[in-house]
Amino acid sequence: MSQQSRPDSDVVNVGWSPVPLYPHLNGVSPDDGNPISATLSIPAPPPPPTFTEHLSPLSVPIAGLAENAFQPHTLVVRLNGALGTGALVSLIDTIEGTDYTIITQSFILSPGFQNYTLTLNYTQVAQIEDYTTLKVMVTLFGVSSSSSSSSSSSSSSSSSSSRSSSSSSSSSSSSSSSSSSSSSSSSSSSSRSPSSSSSRSSSSSSSRSSSSSSSSS
């Protein structure tokens, strides 16, 4: 059975508008005309534009934890970014008050809204302990180390973020992800470690995004 999860509340917001963010990110389909946005300048003082959204609860996939029964979990984030802008997208699970990163992936954004997909592998999915506490975090960073005065804008839109095994998102209208069996884990490291949202920013850009994710079990 397929499940979808979308942002249902703002957890952290550094530099994004309009607020609250989640009503612009939880549409059933992408709304590129109604995104959230942020500006990244060079040099960028810390902290960089970041947002974290809680995802609506999902049921634990019933396919089981066996690797041969595993079905991929995916998170799709829709972004529109100016040249020189990147986005770090993370899926986070909160266990007993501590945030653990399940998967993190960086993307170099391109002008025009596009879908950016994170796919969790078996090991990552197995790290998800609670499908009701998943969150997606998006942080902008600069990928151009040249001129400090240039400015660019990036935006993204997505209409929902669902979490059954994946969820992470970028900023703006909606991001969607689909997942199916078992639980999830972390992407760049297969061991679970408390998440820290550090990212870099160095070029000036404004970005909008939205996210939605879905999964099947």
C-alpha positions as CSV (number, residue, x, y, z in Angstrom):
1,M,0.0,0.0,0.0
2,S,1.3,3.4,-0.9
3,Q,1.6,6.1,1.7
4,Q,2.2,9.8,1.4
5,S,3.3,12.3,4.0
6,R,3.4,16.1,3.8
7,P,4.7,18.9,6.0
8,D,2.2,19.6,8.8
9,S,4.1,22.1,11.0
10,D,7.2,24.3,11.0
11,V,10.0,23.2,13.3
12,V,12.9,25.5,12.4
13,N,12.9,28.5,10.1
14,V,15.9,30.6,9.4
15,G,15.4,33.2,6.6
16,W,12.4,31.7,4.8
17,S,9.1,33.4,4.0
18,P,6.2,33.7,4.0
19,V,5.4,32.2,7.4
20,P,4.1,29.8,8.4
21,L,5.9,27.8,5.7
22,Y,4.1,24.4,5.8
23,P,0.8,25.6,4.1
24,H,2.9,26.4,1.0
25,L,4.6,23.0,1.1
26,N,1.8,20.5,1.7
27,G,-0.2,20.6,-1.4
28,V,-1.3,17.4,-3.1
29,S,0.3,18.6,-6.3
30,P,3.2,21.1,-6.9
31,D,2.2,24.8,-6.8
32,D,5.1,26.5,-8.4
33,G,3.3,29.8,-8.3
34,N,3.0,29.8,-4.5
35,P,6.5,28.9,-3.1
36,I,8.4,29.9,-0.1
37,S,11.6,31.7,-0.7
38,A,14.9,32.7,0.9
39,T,18.0,34.8,0.0
40,L,21.5,33.6,0.2
41,S,24.2,36.3,0.0
42,I,28.0,36.3,-0.4
43,P,29.7,36.3,1.9
44,A,27.0,34.6,3.9
45,P,26.9,35.2,7.6
46,P,25.9,32.2,9.6
47,P,23.5,30.6,9.9
48,P,22.5,30.0,6.2
49,P,18.9,29.9,5.1
50,T,17.5,26.7,6.6
51,F,14.1,25.2,7.3
52,T,12.9,22.0,9.0
53,E,9.4,20.7,8.6
54,H,7.7,18.0,10.6
55,L,6.0,15.4,8.3
56,S,2.6,14.0,8.9
57,P,2.6,10.5,10.5
58,L,2.9,7.4,8.5
59,S,2.1,3.8,9.4
60,V,5.0,1.4,9.8
61,P,5.4,-0.5,6.4
62,I,4.2,-4.0,6.8
63,A,6.4,-5.7,4.2
64,G,8.9,-6.5,6.9
65,L,12.6,-5.9,7.5
66,A,13.9,-8.7,5.4
67,E,16.2,-7.4,2.7
68,N,14.5,-9.5,0.0
69,A,11.1,-7.9,1.0
70,F,12.5,-4.4,1.0
71,Q,10.9,-1.8,-1.2
72,P,12.7,1.5,-1.8
73,H,11.7,4.6,0.1
74,T,12.1,7.8,-1.8
75,L,11.8,11.5,-1.1
76,V,11.2,14.0,-3.8
77,V,11.9,17.7,-3.4
78,R,11.0,20.3,-6.0
79,L,13.4,23.2,-6.3
80,N,14.2,26.2,-8.4
81,G,17.6,27.6,-7.9
82,A,19.8,30.3,-9.5
83,L,23.2,29.3,-10.8
84,G,25.7,29.1,-7.9
85,T,23.1,27.8,-5.4
86,G,23.0,24.4,-3.8
87,A,20.7,22.7,-1.3
88,L,21.5,20.2,1.4
89,V,18.5,18.0,2.0
90,S,18.2,15.7,5.0
91,L,15.6,13.3,6.4
92,I,15.7,13.2,10.2
93,D,14.0,10.9,12.7
94,T,13.6,12.1,16.3
95,I,14.0,9.4,18.9
96,E,13.5,10.3,22.6
97,G,14.1,13.9,21.9
98,T,17.3,13.4,19.9
99,D,17.5,14.0,16.1
100,Y,19.1,11.3,14.0
101,T,20.0,11.8,10.3
102,I,18.6,9.1,8.1
103,I,19.8,10.4,4.8
104,T,21.5,13.6,3.6
105,Q,22.2,14.6,0.0
106,S,23.4,17.8,-1.6
107,F,22.1,19.1,-4.9
108,I,23.3,21.7,-7.3
109,L,20.2,23.7,-8.3
110,S,19.3,24.8,-11.7
111,P,17.0,27.6,-12.9
112,G,13.4,26.5,-13.2
113,F,11.5,24.1,-10.9
114,Q,12.8,20.6,-11.0
115,N,12.3,17.5,-8.8
116,Y,15.3,16.3,-6.8
117,T,15.0,12.7,-5.5
118,L,16.6,11.0,-2.5
119,T,16.3,7.2,-2.5
120,L,16.9,5.3,0.7
121,N,18.6,1.9,0.5
122,Y,17.8,-1.1,2.8
123,T,20.3,-0.1,5.4
124,Q,19.0,3.4,5.7
125,V,15.4,2.4,5.8
126,A,16.1,0.0,8.6
127,Q,17.3,2.9,10.7
128,I,13.9,4.6,10.9
129,E,12.4,3.8,14.3
130,D,9.4,6.1,14.4
131,Y,7.4,7.0,11.3
132,T,5.5,9.7,13.3
133,T,8.5,11.8,14.1
134,L,10.2,12.2,10.7
135,K,11.3,15.7,9.6
136,V,12.8,17.1,6.5
137,M,15.5,19.8,6.6
138,V,16.7,22.0,3.7
139,T,19.7,24.3,3.9
140,L,21.0,26.5,1.1
141,F,24.7,26.9,0.3
142,G,26.8,28.6,-2.3
143,V,28.6,26.6,-4.9
144,S,30.4,29.5,-6.5
145,S,33.4,30.8,-4.6
146,S,33.8,33.8,-6.9
147,S,32.4,37.3,-6.6
148,S,31.0,38.3,-3.3
149,S,28.6,40.7,-4.8
150,S,26.8,38.5,-7.2
151,S,23.3,37.5,-6.4
152,S,21.2,34.7,-7.7
153,S,17.9,33.3,-6.8
154,S,16.8,29.8,-6.4
155,S,13.3,28.5,-5.7
156,S,11.6,25.3,-5.4
157,S,8.1,24.2,-5.1
158,S,6.5,21.0,-4.0
159,S,3.2,20.1,-2.8
160,S,3.7,17.4,-0.3
161,S,6.2,15.5,1.6
162,S,5.4,12.1,2.7
163,R,7.3,9.9,4.9
164,S,7.1,6.3,5.0
165,S,10.6,5.7,4.5
166,S,11.9,8.8,3.3
167,S,11.4,12.4,3.8
168,S,13.6,15.2,3.4
169,S,13.0,18.2,1.5
170,S,14.0,21.4,0.2
171,S,12.4,24.6,0.6
172,S,9.5,25.8,-1.3
173,S,6.4,24.5,-2.7
174,S,6.4,20.8,-2.3
175,S,8.5,17.8,-2.3
176,S,7.3,14.3,-2.5
177,S,8.8,11.0,-1.6
178,S,7.7,7.5,-1.8
179,S,8.7,4.6,0.2
180,S,7.5,1.3,0.9
181,S,8.6,-1.3,3.3
182,S,10.5,-1.3,6.6
183,S,12.0,1.7,8.2
184,S,14.8,3.9,7.2
185,S,18.3,4.9,7.7
186,S,20.9,7.4,7.0
187,S,22.2,8.2,3.6
188,S,25.7,9.3,3.7
189,S,26.5,7.1,6.7
190,S,25.0,3.8,7.5
191,S,25.3,4.4,11.2
192,R,22.9,6.5,13.0
193,S,24.3,9.6,14.5
194,P,22.7,12.7,16.0
195,S,22.0,15.1,13.2
196,S,23.6,18.5,13.0
197,S,22.4,21.0,10.5
198,S,25.6,22.6,9.4
199,S,25.8,23.8,5.9
200,R,27.7,26.3,3.9
201,S,26.5,29.4,2.2
202,S,28.5,31.6,0.0
203,S,26.8,33.0,-3.0
204,S,23.9,35.2,-3.1
205,S,20.7,33.6,-4.2
206,S,17.1,33.6,-3.4
207,S,15.4,30.3,-3.5
208,R,12.0,28.9,-3.2
209,S,11.0,25.4,-2.6
210,S,8.3,23.0,-1.5
211,S,8.3,19.4,-0.7
212,S,6.2,16.3,-0.6
213,S,7.0,12.7,0.0
214,S,5.1,9.4,-0.3
215,S,5.7,5.8,0.4
216,S,4.2,2.5,-0.2
217,S,4.2,-0.4,2.1
